Amino acid sequence: MSLKLRVDGKEIPLNEFVEKILSGTIVGAVTSLKGIKDDWKKIEIEIMAKT
């Protein structure tokens, strides 16, 4: 699994520990939702600041 973090278009480098923690948390939360198939390929999350 690989994870990329971009903030305002700039890619933020992640060390292996942070990448594992973030990807594990996201995958665990998303795959526990109803309707998510076991053979998923890509998860995309967009978080936008409130204005």
C-alpha distance matrix in Angstrom:
0.0 3.8 6.9 10.4 13.5 16.8 20.2 23.1 21.3 20.7 17.2 16.9 15.4 13.4 13.6 11.1 12.8 12.8 9.1 8.6 11.7 11.1 7.7 9.4 12.6 11.7 10.0 13.0 15.5 14.6 14.4 17.6 19.4 21.9 21.2 17.4 16.8 14.5 13.4 12.0 10.1 9.8 11.0 13.4 15.5 18.6 20.8 24.2 26.9 30.1 33.0
3.8 0.0 3.8 6.9 10.3 13.4 16.9 19.8 17.9 17.1 13.5 13.4 12.0 10.4 11.4 9.7 12.0 11.3 7.5 8.6 11.5 10.3 7.7 10.5 13.1 12.0 11.4 14.7 16.6 15.7 16.3 19.6 21.0 23.6 22.9 19.2 19.1 17.4 16.0 13.9 11.4 10.1 10.9 12.2 14.1 16.7 18.8 21.9 24.6 27.9 30.7
6.9 3.8 0.0 3.8 6.7 10.0 13.4 16.4 14.9 14.1 10.8 10.5 9.9 8.5 10.5 9.9 11.5 9.7 6.2 8.4 10.3 8.1 6.4 10.1 11.7 10.2 10.9 14.1 15.3 14.7 16.1 19.1 20.1 23.1 22.7 19.1 19.7 18.6 17.6 14.9 12.6 10.2 9.8 10.2 11.3 13.5 15.3 18.4 20.9 24.3 27.0
10.4 6.9 3.8 0.0 3.8 6.6 10.1 12.9 11.2 10.4 7.1 7.5 7.9 7.9 10.9 11.6 13.4 11.0 8.3 11.4 12.8 10.1 9.5 13.3 14.2 12.5 13.8 17.1 17.7 16.9 18.9 21.8 22.3 25.3 24.7 21.4 22.3 21.6 20.4 17.3 14.8 11.8 11.2 10.3 11.0 12.1 13.8 16.4 18.8 22.4 24.8
13.5 10.3 6.7 3.8 0.0 3.8 6.7 10.0 9.2 8.3 5.7 5.4 7.3 7.7 11.3 12.8 13.9 10.7 9.2 12.6 12.9 9.9 10.6 14.3 14.3 12.7 14.9 17.8 17.7 17.4 19.9 22.4 22.7 25.9 25.7 22.7 24.1 23.7 22.9 19.6 17.5 14.2 12.6 10.8 10.2 10.5 11.3 13.5 15.5 19.2 21.5
16.8 13.4 10.0 6.6 3.8 0.0 3.8 6.4 5.5 5.1 4.2 5.7 8.9 10.5 14.3 16.2 17.4 14.1 12.9 16.4 16.5 13.4 14.2 17.8 17.5 15.6 18.0 20.9 20.4 19.7 22.5 24.9 24.8 27.8 27.4 24.7 26.2 26.3 25.3 21.8 19.5 16.0 14.5 11.8 11.0 9.9 10.6 11.9 13.8 17.5 19.3
20.2 16.9 13.4 10.1 6.7 3.8 0.0 3.8 5.3 5.3 6.5 7.1 10.8 12.5 16.2 18.6 19.2 15.7 15.3 18.7 18.2 15.0 16.6 19.9 19.0 17.3 20.1 22.7 21.7 21.4 24.5 26.5 26.2 29.3 29.2 26.7 28.6 28.9 28.2 24.6 22.7 19.0 17.0 14.0 12.3 10.2 9.7 9.9 11.1 14.8 16.2
23.1 19.8 16.4 12.9 10.0 6.4 3.8 0.0 3.8 5.6 8.5 10.1 13.8 16.0 19.7 22.2 23.0 19.5 18.9 22.3 21.9 18.6 19.9 23.3 22.3 20.3 23.0 25.7 24.4 23.7 27.0 29.0 28.3 31.1 30.7 28.5 30.5 31.2 30.2 26.5 24.5 20.7 18.9 15.5 13.9 11.1 10.7 9.7 10.7 14.1 14.8
21.3 17.9 14.9 11.2 9.2 5.5 5.3 3.8 0.0 3.8 6.4 9.3 12.7 15.2 19.0 21.2 22.6 19.4 18.3 21.8 22.0 18.8 19.4 23.1 22.7 20.4 22.7 25.8 24.9 23.8 26.8 29.2 28.6 31.2 30.5 28.0 29.6 30.1 28.7 25.1 22.6 19.1 17.9 14.7 14.0 11.8 12.5 12.3 14.1 17.4 18.2
20.7 17.1 14.1 10.4 8.3 5.1 5.3 5.6 3.8 0.0 3.8 6.3 9.6 12.6 16.2 18.8 20.4 17.4 16.6 20.3 20.7 17.9 18.9 22.5 22.4 20.7 23.0 26.0 25.5 24.8 27.6 30.1 29.9 32.8 32.3 29.5 31.0 31.0 29.7 26.3 23.7 20.3 19.2 16.5 15.8 14.1 14.4 14.6 15.8 19.4 20.3
17.2 13.5 10.8 7.1 5.7 4.2 6.5 8.5 6.4 3.8 0.0 3.8 6.4 9.3 12.9 15.3 17.1 14.4 13.2 17.0 17.7 15.2 15.9 19.6 19.9 18.4 20.4 23.4 23.4 22.9 25.3 28.0 28.2 31.1 30.6 27.6 28.8 28.4 27.1 23.9 21.2 18.0 17.2 15.0 14.8 14.0 14.8 15.9 17.5 21.2 22.6
16.9 13.4 10.5 7.5 5.4 5.7 7.1 10.1 9.3 6.3 3.8 0.0 3.8 6.4 10.0 12.9 14.2 11.4 11.1 14.9 15.3 13.2 14.6 18.0 18.2 17.4 19.7 22.3 22.5 22.5 25.0 27.3 27.9 31.2 31.1 28.0 29.3 28.7 27.8 24.7 22.3 19.2 18.0 16.2 15.5 15.0 15.1 16.4 17.5 21.3 23.0
15.4 12.0 9.9 7.9 7.3 8.9 10.8 13.8 12.7 9.6 6.4 3.8 0.0 3.8 6.8 9.8 11.8 9.8 9.4 13.1 14.2 12.9 14.1 17.2 18.1 17.8 19.6 22.2 23.0 23.2 25.2 27.7 28.7 32.0 31.9 28.6 29.5 28.4 27.5 24.7 22.2 19.6 18.8 17.8 17.5 17.7 18.0 19.8 21.0 24.7 26.6
13.4 10.4 8.5 7.9 7.7 10.5 12.5 16.0 15.2 12.6 9.3 6.4 3.8 0.0 3.8 6.5 8.0 6.1 5.9 9.5 10.6 9.9 11.3 14.0 15.1 15.3 17.1 19.3 20.4 21.0 22.8 25.1 26.5 29.9 30.1 26.8 27.7 26.3 25.7 23.2 21.1 18.6 17.7 17.2 16.9 17.7 18.0 20.3 21.4 25.1 27.4
13.6 11.4 10.5 10.9 11.3 14.3 16.2 19.7 19.0 16.2 12.9 10.0 6.8 3.8 0.0 3.8 5.6 5.6 6.2 8.7 10.2 10.9 12.1 14.1 15.7 16.7 18.0 19.8 21.5 22.5 23.8 25.9 27.8 31.2 31.6 28.2 28.8 27.0 26.5 24.5 22.5 20.5 19.9 20.0 19.8 21.0 21.2 23.7 24.8 28.4 30.8
11.1 9.7 9.9 11.6 12.8 16.2 18.6 22.2 21.2 18.8 15.3 12.9 9.8 6.5 3.8 0.0 3.8 5.6 5.1 6.1 8.7 10.1 10.5 11.9 14.1 15.4 16.1 17.7 19.9 20.9 21.7 23.9 26.1 29.4 29.8 26.2 26.5 24.4 24.0 22.4 20.7 19.2 18.8 19.6 19.9 21.8 22.3 25.2 26.6 30.1 32.8
12.8 12.0 11.5 13.4 13.9 17.4 19.2 23.0 22.6 20.4 17.1 14.2 11.8 8.0 5.6 3.8 0.0 3.8 5.5 5.2 6.2 8.7 10.0 10.6 12.3 14.3 15.4 16.3 18.4 20.0 20.9 22.6 25.0 28.5 29.3 26.0 26.6 24.5 24.7 23.1 22.0 20.4 19.4 20.3 19.9 21.9 21.9 24.8 25.9 29.2 32.1
12.8 11.3 9.7 11.0 10.7 14.1 15.7 19.5 19.4 17.4 14.4 11.4 9.8 6.1 5.6 5.6 3.8 0.0 3.8 5.5 5.1 6.1 8.4 9.8 10.6 12.2 14.0 15.2 16.6 18.2 19.7 21.3 23.3 26.9 27.8 24.5 25.6 24.0 24.2 22.1 20.9 18.8 17.3 17.6 16.8 18.4 18.2 21.1 22.1 25.4 28.3
9.1 7.5 6.2 8.3 9.2 12.9 15.3 18.9 18.3 16.6 13.2 11.1 9.4 5.9 6.2 5.1 5.5 3.8 0.0 3.8 5.6 5.4 5.9 8.3 10.0 10.6 11.8 13.8 15.5 16.3 17.6 19.8 21.7 25.1 25.5 22.0 22.8 21.1 21.0 18.8 17.4 15.4 14.4 15.0 14.9 17.0 17.5 20.6 22.3 25.7 28.6
8.6 8.6 8.4 11.4 12.6 16.4 18.7 22.3 21.8 20.3 17.0 14.9 13.1 9.5 8.7 6.1 5.2 5.5 3.8 0.0 3.8 5.6 5.3 5.8 8.3 10.0 10.3 11.6 14.0 15.3 15.9 17.8 20.3 23.6 24.3 20.8 21.4 19.3 19.6 18.0 17.1 15.7 14.8 16.2 16.4 18.9 19.6 22.9 24.6 27.8 30.9
11.7 11.5 10.3 12.8 12.9 16.5 18.2 21.9 22.0 20.7 17.7 15.3 14.2 10.6 10.2 8.7 6.2 5.1 5.6 3.8 0.0 3.8 5.7 5.3 6.1 8.6 10.1 10.5 12.3 14.3 15.5 16.7 19.1 22.6 23.8 20.7 21.9 20.2 21.1 19.2 18.8 17.1 15.4 16.4 15.7 18.0 18.0 21.3 22.7 25.6 28.9
11.1 10.3 8.1 10.1 9.9 13.4 15.0 18.6 18.8 17.9 15.2 13.2 12.9 9.9 10.9 10.1 8.7 6.1 5.4 5.6 3.8 0.0 3.8 5.5 5.2 6.2 8.5 9.9 10.8 12.2 14.1 15.7 17.4 21.0 21.9 18.8 20.3 19.2 19.8 17.4 16.8 14.5 12.4 12.9 12.0 14.2 14.4 17.7 19.3 22.4 25.6
7.7 7.7 6.4 9.5 10.6 14.2 16.6 19.9 19.4 18.9 15.9 14.6 14.1 11.3 12.1 10.5 10.0 8.4 5.9 5.3 5.7 3.8 0.0 3.8 5.5 5.2 5.9 8.3 9.9 10.5 11.7 14.0 15.8 19.1 19.6 16.2 17.2 15.9 16.2 13.9 13.3 11.4 9.8 11.3 11.5 14.4 15.5 19.1 21.3 24.2 27.5
9.4 10.5 10.1 13.3 14.3 17.8 19.9 23.3 23.1 22.5 19.6 18.0 17.2 14.0 14.1 11.9 10.6 9.8 8.3 5.8 5.3 5.5 3.8 0.0 3.8 5.6 5.3 5.9 8.5 10.0 10.5 12.1 14.7 18.0 19.0 15.8 16.7 14.9 16.1 14.5 14.7 13.5 12.0 14.0 14.0 17.2 17.9 21.6 23.6 26.3 29.7
12.6 13.1 11.7 14.2 14.3 17.5 19.0 22.3 22.7 22.4 19.9 18.2 18.1 15.1 15.7 14.1 12.3 10.6 10.0 8.3 6.1 5.2 5.5 3.8 0.0 3.8 5.6 5.2 6.2 8.6 10.1 10.9 13.1 16.8 18.3 15.5 17.3 16.2 17.7 15.7 16.4 14.6 12.2 13.6 12.6 15.5 15.7 19.3 21.0 23.4 27.0
11.7 12.0 10.2 12.5 12.7 15.6 17.3 20.3 20.4 20.7 18.4 17.4 17.8 15.3 16.7 15.4 14.3 12.2 10.6 10.0 8.6 6.2 5.2 5.6 3.8 0.0 3.8 5.5 5.3 6.1 8.4 10.1 11.3 14.9 15.9 13.0 15.0 14.5 15.6 13.0 13.6 11.4 8.6 9.9 9.2 12.4 13.2 16.9 19.1 21.6 25.1
10.0 11.4 10.9 13.8 14.9 18.0 20.1 23.0 22.7 23.0 20.4 19.7 19.6 17.1 18.0 16.1 15.4 14.0 11.8 10.3 10.1 8.5 5.9 5.3 5.6 3.8 0.0 3.8 5.5 5.2 5.8 8.4 10.2 13.4 14.0 10.7 12.0 10.9 12.2 10.1 11.1 9.9 8.0 10.7 11.2 14.8 16.2 20.0 22.5 24.9 28.4
13.0 14.7 14.1 17.1 17.8 20.9 22.7 25.7 25.8 26.0 23.4 22.3 22.2 19.3 19.8 17.7 16.3 15.2 13.8 11.6 10.5 9.9 8.3 5.9 5.2 5.5 3.8 0.0 3.8 5.6 5.5 6.3 9.1 12.4 14.0 11.3 12.8 11.7 13.9 12.6 14.3 13.5 11.5 13.9 13.8 17.3 18.1 21.8 24.0 26.0 29.7
15.5 16.6 15.3 17.7 17.7 20.4 21.7 24.4 24.9 25.5 23.4 22.5 23.0 20.4 21.5 19.9 18.4 16.6 15.5 14.0 12.3 10.8 9.9 8.5 6.2 5.3 5.5 3.8 0.0 3.8 5.7 5.5 7.0 10.8 12.7 10.7 13.2 13.2 15.4 13.5 15.3 14.0 11.1 12.9 12.0 15.2 15.7 19.3 21.4 23.1 26.8
14.6 15.7 14.7 16.9 17.4 19.7 21.4 23.7 23.8 24.8 22.9 22.5 23.2 21.0 22.5 20.9 20.0 18.2 16.3 15.3 14.3 12.2 10.5 10.0 8.6 6.1 5.2 5.6 3.8 0.0 3.8 5.4 5.5 8.9 9.9 7.4 10.2 10.8 12.6 10.3 12.3 11.0 8.3 10.4 10.3 13.8 15.2 18.7 21.3 23.1 26.6
14.4 16.3 16.1 18.9 19.9 22.5 24.5 27.0 26.8 27.6 25.3 25.0 25.2 22.8 23.8 21.7 20.9 19.7 17.6 15.9 15.5 14.1 11.7 10.5 10.1 8.4 5.8 5.5 5.7 3.8 0.0 3.8 5.4 7.9 8.7 5.8 7.6 7.6 10.1 8.9 11.6 11.5 9.9 12.9 13.6 17.2 18.8 22.4 25.1 26.8 30.4
17.6 19.6 19.1 21.8 22.4 24.9 26.5 29.0 29.2 30.1 28.0 27.3 27.7 25.1 25.9 23.9 22.6 21.3 19.8 17.8 16.7 15.7 14.0 12.1 10.9 10.1 8.4 6.3 5.5 5.4 3.8 0.0 3.8 6.6 9.0 7.6 9.9 10.1 13.3 12.4 15.4 15.2 13.2 15.7 15.7 19.0 20.0 23.5 25.8 27.2 30.8
19.4 21.0 20.1 22.3 22.7 24.8 26.2 28.3 28.6 29.9 28.2 27.9 28.7 26.5 27.8 26.1 25.0 23.3 21.7 20.3 19.1 17.4 15.8 14.7 13.1 11.3 10.2 9.1 7.0 5.5 5.4 3.8 0.0 3.8 6.4 6.1 9.4 11.0 13.8 12.4 15.5 15.0 12.7 14.7 14.6 17.6 18.8 22.0 24.5 25.5 29.0
21.9 23.6 23.1 25.3 25.9 27.8 29.3 31.1 31.2 32.8 31.1 31.2 32.0 29.9 31.2 29.4 28.5 26.9 25.1 23.6 22.6 21.0 19.1 18.0 16.8 14.9 13.4 12.4 10.8 8.9 7.9 6.6 3.8 0.0 3.8 5.7 8.6 11.0 13.8 13.0 16.5 16.6 14.9 17.0 17.3 20.2 21.6 24.6 27.2 28.0 31.4
21.2 22.9 22.7 24.7 25.7 27.4 29.2 30.7 30.5 32.3 30.6 31.1 31.9 30.1 31.6 29.8 29.3 27.8 25.5 24.3 23.8 21.9 19.6 19.0 18.3 15.9 14.0 14.0 12.7 9.9 8.7 9.0 6.4 3.8 0.0 3.8 6.2 9.6 11.6 10.9 14.3 14.8 13.7 15.9 16.9 19.9 21.9 24.8 27.8 28.7 31.9
17.4 19.2 19.1 21.4 22.7 24.7 26.7 28.5 28.0 29.5 27.6 28.0 28.6 26.8 28.2 26.2 26.0 24.5 22.0 20.8 20.7 18.8 16.2 15.8 15.5 13.0 10.7 11.3 10.7 7.4 5.8 7.6 6.1 5.7 3.8 0.0 3.8 6.7 8.6 7.4 10.9 11.4 10.6 13.3 14.7 18.1 20.3 23.6 26.6 28.0 31.3
16.8 19.1 19.7 22.3 24.1 26.2 28.6 30.5 29.6 31.0 28.8 29.3 29.5 27.7 28.8 26.5 26.6 25.6 22.8 21.4 21.9 20.3 17.2 16.7 17.3 15.0 12.0 12.8 13.2 10.2 7.6 9.9 9.4 8.6 6.2 3.8 0.0 3.8 5.5 5.9 9.6 11.4 11.8 15.0 17.1 20.6 23.2 26.5 29.7 31.3 34.5
14.5 17.4 18.6 21.6 23.7 26.3 28.9 31.2 30.1 31.0 28.4 28.7 28.4 26.3 27.0 24.4 24.5 24.0 21.1 19.3 20.2 19.2 15.9 14.9 16.2 14.5 10.9 11.7 13.2 10.8 7.6 10.1 11.0 11.0 9.6 6.7 3.8 0.0 3.8 5.7 9.2 11.5 12.3 16.0 18.2 21.9 24.4 27.9 31.0 32.9 36.2
13.4 16.0 17.6 20.4 22.9 25.3 28.2 30.2 28.7 29.7 27.1 27.8 27.5 25.7 26.5 24.0 24.7 24.2 21.0 19.6 21.1 19.8 16.2 16.1 17.7 15.6 12.2 13.9 15.4 12.6 10.1 13.3 13.8 13.8 11.6 8.6 5.5 3.8 0.0 3.8 6.5 9.7 11.6 15.2 18.0 21.6 24.5 27.9 31.2 33.4 36.5
12.0 13.9 14.9 17.3 19.6 21.8 24.6 26.5 25.1 26.3 23.9 24.7 24.7 23.2 24.5 22.4 23.1 22.1 18.8 18.0 19.2 17.4 13.9 14.5 15.7 13.0 10.1 12.6 13.5 10.3 8.9 12.4 12.4 13.0 10.9 7.4 5.9 5.7 3.8 0.0 3.8 6.1 7.8 11.4 14.3 17.8 20.8 24.2 27.6 29.7 32.8
10.1 11.4 12.6 14.8 17.5 19.5 22.7 24.5 22.6 23.7 21.2 22.3 22.2 21.1 22.5 20.7 22.0 20.9 17.4 17.1 18.8 16.8 13.3 14.7 16.4 13.6 11.1 14.3 15.3 12.3 11.6 15.4 15.5 16.5 14.3 10.9 9.6 9.2 6.5 3.8 0.0 3.8 7.1 10.2 13.7 17.0 20.2 23.4 26.9 29.4 32.2
9.8 10.1 10.2 11.8 14.2 16.0 19.0 20.7 19.1 20.3 18.0 19.2 19.6 18.6 20.5 19.2 20.4 18.8 15.4 15.7 17.1 14.5 11.4 13.5 14.6 11.4 9.9 13.5 14.0 11.0 11.5 15.2 15.0 16.6 14.8 11.4 11.4 11.5 9.7 6.1 3.8 0.0 3.8 6.5 10.1 13.2 16.5 19.7 23.2 25.8 28.6
11.0 10.9 9.8 11.2 12.6 14.5 17.0 18.9 17.9 19.2 17.2 18.0 18.8 17.7 19.9 18.8 19.4 17.3 14.4 14.8 15.4 12.4 9.8 12.0 12.2 8.6 8.0 11.5 11.1 8.3 9.9 13.2 12.7 14.9 13.7 10.6 11.8 12.3 11.6 7.8 7.1 3.8 0.0 3.8 6.7 10.2 13.2 16.6 20.0 22.4 25.4
13.4 12.2 10.2 10.3 10.8 11.8 14.0 15.5 14.7 16.5 15.0 16.2 17.8 17.2 20.0 19.6 20.3 17.6 15.0 16.2 16.4 12.9 11.3 14.0 13.6 9.9 10.7 13.9 12.9 10.4 12.9 15.7 14.7 17.0 15.9 13.3 15.0 16.0 15.2 11.4 10.2 6.5 3.8 0.0 3.8 6.7 10.1 13.2 16.7 19.2 22.0
15.5 14.1 11.3 11.0 10.2 11.0 12.3 13.9 14.0 15.8 14.8 15.5 17.5 16.9 19.8 19.9 19.9 16.8 14.9 16.4 15.7 12.0 11.5 14.0 12.6 9.2 11.2 13.8 12.0 10.3 13.6 15.7 14.6 17.3 16.9 14.7 17.1 18.2 18.0 14.3 13.7 10.1 6.7 3.8 0.0 3.8 6.5 9.9 13.3 15.8 18.8
18.6 16.7 13.5 12.1 10.5 9.9 10.2 11.1 11.8 14.1 14.0 15.0 17.7 17.7 21.0 21.8 21.9 18.4 17.0 18.9 18.0 14.2 14.4 17.2 15.5 12.4 14.8 17.3 15.2 13.8 17.2 19.0 17.6 20.2 19.9 18.1 20.6 21.9 21.6 17.8 17.0 13.2 10.2 6.7 3.8 0.0 3.8 6.5 10.1 12.6 15.3
20.8 18.8 15.3 13.8 11.3 10.6 9.7 10.7 12.5 14.4 14.8 15.1 18.0 18.0 21.2 22.3 21.9 18.2 17.5 19.6 18.0 14.4 15.5 17.9 15.7 13.2 16.2 18.1 15.7 15.2 18.8 20.0 18.8 21.6 21.9 20.3 23.2 24.4 24.5 20.8 20.2 16.5 13.2 10.1 6.5 3.8 0.0 3.8 6.8 9.5 12.5
24.2 21.9 18.4 16.4 13.5 11.9 9.9 9.7 12.3 14.6 15.9 16.4 19.8 20.3 23.7 25.2 24.8 21.1 20.6 22.9 21.3 17.7 19.1 21.6 19.3 16.9 20.0 21.8 19.3 18.7 22.4 23.5 22.0 24.6 24.8 23.6 26.5 27.9 27.9 24.2 23.4 19.7 16.6 13.2 9.9 6.5 3.8 0.0 3.8 6.4 9.0
26.9 24.6 20.9 18.8 15.5 13.8 11.1 10.7 14.1 15.8 17.5 17.5 21.0 21.4 24.8 26.6 25.9 22.1 22.3 24.6 22.7 19.3 21.3 23.6 21.0 19.1 22.5 24.0 21.4 21.3 25.1 25.8 24.5 27.2 27.8 26.6 29.7 31.0 31.2 27.6 26.9 23.2 20.0 16.7 13.3 10.1 6.8 3.8 0.0 3.8 6.3
30.1 27.9 24.3 22.4 19.2 17.5 14.8 14.1 17.4 19.4 21.2 21.3 24.7 25.1 28.4 30.1 29.2 25.4 25.7 27.8 25.6 22.4 24.2 26.3 23.4 21.6 24.9 26.0 23.1 23.1 26.8 27.2 25.5 28.0 28.7 28.0 31.3 32.9 33.4 29.7 29.4 25.8 22.4 19.2 15.8 12.6 9.5 6.4 3.8 0.0 3.8
33.0 30.7 27.0 24.8 21.5 19.3 16.2 14.8 18.2 20.3 22.6 23.0 26.6 27.4 30.8 32.8 32.1 28.3 28.6 30.9 28.9 25.6 27.5 29.7 27.0 25.1 28.4 29.7 26.8 26.6 30.4 30.8 29.0 31.4 31.9 31.3 34.5 36.2 36.5 32.8 32.2 28.6 25.4 22.0 18.8 15.3 12.5 9.0 6.3 3.8 0.0
